[in-house]
Amino acid sequence: MSQGTIKKLTDKGFGFIEGERGDIFFHCSAVEGEITFDHLSEGQQVEYTEGQGPKGPRAEQVKVLA
């Protein structure tokens, strides 16, 4: 799993993570664990799996690090 920092969140249900290989898109449905997308904040540390979406790379299985 890769690690990164939430760089930007939108009110449309998606955001971007500043990851090890640059910025990567993520959708609210990719957030796992007890914290929901609405409780995320910019600057939080997360881990994720890199996947492929219809428009390019995206983060999947996004989990907030304690």
N, C-alpha and C positions, 0 to 999 in steps of 0.2 A: 504494500500500500504506500502511496505517496502522501506527503504532508505539505500543508500550505496555510495561508492566511486569507480569510475572507476579505476581498478587496472592495467589492461593491455589491449592494443588494438593491433590488428594484421592488416597486409595489406591484409589479406584474407577475411575481412568483418565480423569479430567477435571479441569478447573481454570477459573480466571477470570483474565482480563487486565484491568488497569486501563488503559483506552484513552483516546483523545482525546475520546470522547463518553460516557464512563462505563465501567462494568464490562461485559465481554463474555465469554460462555461459550466454552470450547474443549474438544474431545475429543482423546484421545491419538492418534487416527488422523489428526488434522489437522497433526501435527508433521512437518516435512520437514527434510531435511539429515542431517548425520552424527550429530546429537544426538537421542537417543530421549526419550520422555516420562519414563522412569525416571531420566534424567540431568538433567532440568530442576530448577531451584530457584527458590523465591520470591525476587523482587527482580531476576531476570534481565530484560534488555531484549530485546524481540522485535518483529518486524514480521509483519503478517498482512493478509489480505484479509477484508473483512466479507462474510458470507454470511447465508443464512436457513435455519434448522433447523426441525424440527417444533414446537418450543416458543418460537421467536423468533430474534433475531439470534445469530449465532455466528461465531467466528473460524475461518478456513480458511487453509491454506497458512502455518502458523505456523513462523517461522524465527528462531533465536536470532541476535542481532546480536553481532558480535565486539567 
